[in-house]
Amino acid sequence: MLQPSQITFREKTLADPHEAADSPRRPEREALLQARIKDLRLHLKGTALERYIQQLYSELESKAISFRPECYLSDQWGCPSGVPVIGLPFYLADPRLHSIEAELSGDAETEREILMYLRHEAGHAFNYAYRLYDTDEWRKIFGDYSKPYDETYKPRPFSRKYVVHISGWYAQKHPDEDFAETFAVFLTPGLDWRKRYAGWAALKKLEYMEKVIQRVGRTSPLVQLAERDLDVEDMEETVLDHYRQRQLEERVELSLREHLDQDLLGLFEPPDTAPASAETLVRAERQSLIQAVTQYSGVGRPVVLALVEHLIERTTALRLSIHLDKTREYLTKLTSLATALAMNYLYTDRFFEVD
């Protein structure tokens, strides 16, 4: 039987860290990888990030909120607990670093996602600026702010007690995240939240948001600290070491061996019986598959990533093939298989039982 202890974090060498698989070695890229992040002199001024931050400020103004959270470059998205400032990942300040992020992590934020995350972090900052989490009204609606974070939280997909903004049912992780997600939904331009959440228990949270903003939106913040967690100017590590450390922290190894082979054999065609390789299809749809399964299952991205990588590995080893005119059918079945496995893992801490 597959036990939770069989899923372990491990360090894994970055695949071709000095060279992209689809491009020749580039001296400029090599220099970036070897550079200390602090020495890159990254900044917000004049970047696309500056425009996104200004858009965030415009959205705050449109909701009659005078508060403007200070933004700075850091190692990741975040808002220091109790401090109304917003940290943004350093790689978003340089298109070359953004490209490296996409290469080495397998994903990178789109413009839409950057704005979604900014609205979310602005929710944390607004909460801290006015110490809303200290009020009885806030605790009654969202819960206990001092509740410990549970990184292995098990969300209830499609629960109507929470808004839906960041994928993975993120509002369910902690009362503070519930507030931030509710704020982000309230702030989103063009979203009729009354209609979208009609009949949901989450509607009362949005109505609370409207009332509290009417009450404090044009007042001065109670907290005006600008303390930062980790500023880009203090990041001594190289770009390459940053990604090595992230993989050490996030990568998981799944002891699945050949237990899913029969499922894959039933999903695709046997070797040499169809004109195209199943591996090529799965690799081409890798990111879409990871995003879809993560969004609708609520399972953390590192676990879903490891699962998809395993499916690619076994599809390759089995030399499975596909008919090109059945591509949509294969993808539908593969997404269903991966989602079912992820949901089973969510509720049982294992993908399946092994006799």
C-alpha positions in Angstrom: 0.0 0.0 0.0 1.4 3.4 -0.9 1.9 5.4 2.3 2.3 9.2 2.6 5.8 8.6 3.8 6.7 7.3 0.4 6.3 10.8 -1.0 9.5 12.6 -0.1 11.1 15.9 -1.0 14.4 15.6 -2.8 17.0 17.7 -4.5 17.0 17.2 -8.2 19.6 18.6 -10.6 17.9 21.1 -13.0 17.4 19.6 -16.4 20.0 21.3 -18.6 20.3 24.3 -16.2 22.8 26.1 -18.4 21.0 25.5 -21.7 17.4 25.5 -22.8 16.4 22.2 -24.5 15.1 24.1 -27.6 17.9 26.7 -28.0 21.7 26.9 -28.3 23.8 28.0 -25.4 23.6 31.7 -24.9 26.4 33.6 -23.1 23.9 36.2 -21.9 21.7 33.6 -20.3 24.7 31.8 -18.7 25.8 35.1 -17.2 22.3 35.7 -15.8 22.2 32.3 -14.2 25.6 32.8 -12.5 24.9 36.3 -11.4 24.0 37.1 -7.8 20.5 38.4 -7.8 21.4 41.5 -5.8 24.0 42.4 -8.4 21.4 42.5 -11.2 20.2 45.9 -9.9 16.6 45.0 -10.6 13.9 47.6 -10.1 10.2 48.4 -10.8 10.5 51.7 -12.5 9.9 51.5 -16.2 9.0 47.9 -16.2 5.7 46.2 -17.1 5.3 45.5 -13.4 5.2 49.2 -12.8 2.2 49.5 -15.2 0.5 46.6 -13.5 0.9 48.2 -10.1 -0.5 51.5 -11.4 -3.5 49.5 -12.7 -3.9 48.0 -9.2 -3.9 51.5 -7.8 -6.5 52.6 -10.3 -8.7 49.7 -9.4 -8.4 50.6 -5.7 -9.4 54.2 -6.5 -12.4 52.9 -8.5 -13.6 51.3 -5.3 -13.1 54.4 -3.3 -10.0 53.1 -1.5 -7.3 55.7 -0.9 -4.7 53.2 0.5 -1.8 52.4 -1.9 0.3 49.5 -0.7 4.0 49.9 -1.3 5.4 47.3 -3.7 8.9 45.9 -3.9 10.9 43.0 -5.5 11.5 39.9 -3.5 12.0 36.2 -3.9 8.3 35.4 -4.3 4.8 36.7 -4.0 4.0 37.8 -0.5 2.9 40.2 2.1 4.8 40.1 5.4 2.3 39.2 8.2 0.8 42.3 9.7 2.8 44.6 7.3 0.8 46.4 4.5 3.4 46.0 1.7 3.5 43.7 -1.3 6.5 41.6 -2.4 6.7 40.6 -6.1 9.0 37.9 -7.6 12.2 39.4 -8.9 12.1 37.6 -12.2 9.0 39.5 -13.3 11.1 42.7 -13.5 13.2 41.5 -16.5 11.9 39.6 -19.6 15.0 37.5 -19.7 14.6 36.3 -16.2 10.9 35.8 -16.8 11.9 33.5 -19.7 14.3 31.6 -17.4 11.5 31.2 -14.9 9.3 29.6 -17.6 12.1 27.3 -18.6 13.3 26.1 -15.3 10.1 26.0 -13.3 7.9 24.9 -16.2 5.6 27.8 -15.8 5.5 31.6 -15.5 2.8 34.1 -14.7 0.8 35.6 -17.5 -0.3 39.3 -17.4 -3.8 38.1 -16.2 -2.2 36.1 -13.4 0.1 38.9 -12.3 -3.0 41.2 -11.9 -4.9 38.4 -10.0 -2.0 38.0 -7.6 -1.6 41.7 -7.1 -5.3 42.0 -6.1 -4.9 39.1 -3.7 -1.8 40.6 -2.0 -3.5 44.0 -1.9 -6.2 42.2 0.1 -3.7 41.1 2.7 -2.1 44.6 2.8 -5.6 46.2 3.2 -6.4 43.8 6.0 -3.1 44.7 7.8 -3.3 48.4 7.1 -6.6 48.7 9.0 -6.1 45.8 11.4 -9.4 44.4 10.3 -8.4 40.9 11.5 -8.5 42.2 15.1 -12.2 43.0 15.0 -15.0 40.8 16.2 -16.9 41.4 12.9 -13.9 40.0 10.9 -13.5 37.0 13.1 -17.2 36.2 12.9 -17.1 36.2 9.1 -13.7 34.8 8.3 -12.5 33.0 11.5 -9.5 33.2 13.7 -6.6 35.1 12.1 -4.1 33.5 14.6 -5.0 30.0 13.4 -1.8 28.2 12.3 -1.3 27.8 8.6 -1.6 24.2 7.3 0.4 23.8 4.1 -1.3 20.4 3.6 -4.9 21.8 3.9 -7.5 19.7 2.1 -10.0 22.0 0.4 -13.6 21.1 -0.5 -13.8 21.7 -4.2 -16.9 23.8 -5.3 -17.8 24.8 -1.8 -20.0 27.8 -1.9 -18.8 29.2 1.4 -15.8 30.7 -0.4 -15.1 32.8 -3.4 -13.0 31.4 -6.3 -10.1 33.4 -7.5 -6.6 31.8 -7.4 -6.7 28.2 -8.5 -6.7 25.4 -6.0 -9.6 26.8 -3.9 -7.0 28.9 -2.2 -9.6 30.9 -0.1 -10.0 27.7 2.0 -6.4 27.6 3.2 -6.7 30.1 6.1 -9.0 32.9 7.2 -6.4 35.5 6.1 -6.4 33.9 2.6 -10.2 33.8 2.6 -10.2 37.6 3.2 -7.6 38.3 0.6 -9.4 36.2 -2.1 -12.7 37.9 -1.2 -11.0 41.3 -1.6 -9.5 40.3 -4.9 -12.9 39.2 -6.3 -14.5 42.5 -5.0 -11.7 44.5 -6.7 -11.8 42.7 -10.1 -13.0 45.1 -12.8 -16.1 44.1 -14.7 -17.1 41.4 -12.4 -20.7 41.5 -11.2 -20.0 39.7 -7.9 -23.6 40.0 -6.7 -24.7 38.0 -9.7 -21.7 35.7 -9.8 -22.2 34.7 -6.1 -26.0 34.9 -5.8 -27.2 32.1 -3.6 -23.6 31.4 -2.2 -22.8 31.7 1.5 -19.7 33.6 0.2 -21.9 36.5 -0.8 -22.1 37.7 2.8 -18.3 38.0 2.8 -18.4 40.2 -0.3 -21.2 42.3 1.3 -19.0 42.7 4.4 -16.2 43.9 2.1 -18.4 46.5 0.5 -19.5 47.8 3.9 -16.0 47.9 5.5 -14.6 49.7 2.4 -17.3 52.3 2.6 -16.4 52.8 6.3 -12.6 53.0 6.1 -11.7 53.3 2.4 -11.1 57.0 2.5 -9.5 57.1 6.0 -5.8 56.9 6.8 -4.4 53.4 7.5 -3.8 52.5 11.2 -0.6 50.7 10.3 1.9 52.4 8.0 4.9 50.2 8.5 7.0 49.4 5.4 9.2 46.6 6.7 10.1 44.1 4.0 10.7 40.3 4.2 13.5 39.8 1.7 14.4 42.7 -0.6 15.9 41.9 -4.0 18.9 44.1 -3.0 19.7 41.6 -0.2 19.5 38.4 -2.2 23.0 37.0 -2.2 22.2 33.8 -4.0 22.8 33.4 -7.8 19.8 33.0 -10.1 20.8 29.3 -10.6 21.0 28.7 -6.9 17.6 30.2 -6.4 16.0 27.7 -8.7 18.0 24.8 -7.3 16.7 25.7 -3.8 13.2 26.0 -5.1 13.4 22.5 -6.6 14.8 21.1 -3.4 11.8 22.6 -1.5 9.1 21.8 -4.0 10.0 18.7 -5.9 8.4 15.5 -4.8 9.2 11.9 -5.8 6.3 9.5 -6.3 6.9 5.8 -5.8 4.3 4.8 -8.4 6.6 2.5 -10.4 4.5 0.7 -13.1 1.1 0.8 -11.2 -0.5 3.1 -13.8 0.7 1.2 -16.9 -2.6 -0.6 -17.5 -4.5 2.6 -17.4 -2.2 4.2 -19.9 -2.3 1.1 -22.1 -6.1 1.4 -22.1 -6.0 5.1 -22.8 -3.5 5.2 -25.8 -2.7 2.9 -28.6 -0.1 0.0 -28.5 3.4 0.6 -29.8 3.7 1.0 -33.6 0.0 0.8 -34.2 -0.7 4.5 -34.8 1.3 7.1 -36.7 2.2 9.5 -33.8 3.8 9.3 -30.4 1.6 9.6 -27.3 4.7 11.0 -25.5 4.7 14.0 -27.9 1.1 14.8 -27.2 1.4 14.6 -23.4 4.5 16.7 -23.4 2.9 19.3 -25.6 -0.1 19.5 -23.2 1.9 19.2 -20.0 1.3 22.7 -18.7 -2.4 22.8 -19.6 -2.8 19.4 -17.9 -1.0 20.6 -14.7 -3.0 23.8 -14.6 -6.4 22.1 -15.1 -5.8 19.3 -12.5 -4.4 21.8 -10.0 -7.3 24.2 -10.4 -10.1 21.7 -10.1 -8.7 19.2 -7.6 -7.1 21.6 -5.1 -4.0 19.4 -4.9 -0.7 21.3 -4.6 1.1 22.0 -7.9 4.3 20.1 -6.9 2.3 16.9 -6.4 0.4 17.4 -9.7 3.6 18.2 -11.5 5.3 15.0 -10.2 2.2 13.0 -11.2 2.2 14.4 -14.8 6.0 13.8 -15.1 5.4 10.2 -14.1 2.7 9.8 -16.7 5.1 11.2 -19.4 7.9 8.9 -18.2 5.7 5.8 -18.4 4.1 6.8 -21.7 7.6 7.1 -23.1 8.8 3.8 -21.6 5.7 1.9 -23.0 6.2 3.5 -26.5 2.5 4.2 -26.8 1.1 5.8 -29.9 -1.9 7.9 -31.0 -4.2 8.6 -34.0 -4.0 12.3 -34.7 -7.8 12.6 -35.4 -8.5 11.3 -31.8 -6.3 13.9 -30.0 -9.2 15.5 -28.1 -10.5 12.1 -26.9 -7.0 11.2 -25.6 -6.7 14.5 -23.8 -10.1 14.2 -22.2 -9.4 10.8 -20.9 -5.9 11.7 -19.7 -7.2 14.8 -17.8 -9.9 12.7 -16.3 -7.4 10.1 -15.2 -5.0 12.6 -13.6 -7.9 14.5 -11.9 -9.3 11.3 -10.4 -5.9 10.3 -9.1 -5.3 13.8 -7.7 -8.7 13.8 -5.9 -8.0 10.4 -4.5 -4.7 11.7 -3.2 -6.5 14.7 -1.7 -8.8 12.7 0.4 -6.8 9.5 1.2 -3.1 10.8 1.0 -2.5 8.2 -1.7 -3.3 7.9 -5.4 -4.6 4.4 -5.1 -4.4 1.3 -2.9 -1.8 -1.3 -3.6 -2.5 -4.8 -2.4 
